[in-house]
Amino acid sequence: VRPSLAVKGEERPVAPRGVKKPAVAKKRRGLSLHVGLNEIDPGHYGSNGALNACIADAEAMKGLAEARGFDVMGLYTNAEGKRAAVIKAMNDAAKELRSGDIFLYTYAGHGSQLPDLNKDEADNFDETWCLFDGMFLDDEAYDLWGRFREGVRVLVILDCCHSGTAIRNAPELFTGPDSSRNGHKARMLPLSVAARAFQNNRAFYEKIGKGRGGDGDTVLADDRALRPEATTVRCSIRLISGCQDNQVSMDGFFNGRFTEELLRVWDSGRFKGDYARFHKKIVSGMPPTQTPNHYHVGVKDPAFDAQVPFTI
């Protein structure tokens, strides 16, 4: 008979030597970052690119994330949404999160394109998010995804026009008869404005686009963007974006058209389907001129696929 320990008048058997206690399951963690830019720096872009509902979108997505238990790393609006701040927050998330954790990034604002200087794009253009003081290239995003650990889930929600062949042929969208639909602007930085920003800041963008890093925040290896995806990205990344490649994402009075529909389908957490159903329901409520996209980058994760959206 093995000895026992007295605990408040009761006896509790001592575990036999060599028997390990059951492992306690690690609590999964969720971090989120939200960016909404109604204005961009005219000193860099040559225009403030005024939009209406991007800050409201970022605030709404922050509220959704908090309701789901995410720790919000930041809400960056207008001048707060600078490249250094956003890149630092993403790097911090990559350092902190472990296998099983999730990072949620939401962006509402302008999207555009720049010349592909490292020759990894079939259409010769890099897609960009227009942060306040400069565009953020898809090559930089890919580099950041490569910093997240194996087993981490990344969910990206973009309400902007950020890629696609039609952007090159789109009309001016700041002014003129084609600048709006039903009073709303498209969230696209026209290529004429992007080209002016590129020419006025050419050295800055050439450092980034050629894979040498721009302002010291990210540094791409010369061949990083050309390597096979599986060798550089160990996490599982899911994107739900506001439109297809050949479309534009529309602004709104209270929310962007895509964010408005996403929130309606989400219904304050009453939605119980998986990501595929979530995307399908959003698409069903959108106009034919704007069809949200849903795709994956990195490691396949069937468990991620099957979860209710925004599950930690």
Order of alpha helices (4+ residues) and beta strands (2+ residues): beta-beta-beta-alpha-alpha-beta-alpha-beta-beta-beta-beta-alpha-beta-beta-beta-alpha-alpha-alpha-beta-alpha-alpha-beta-alpha
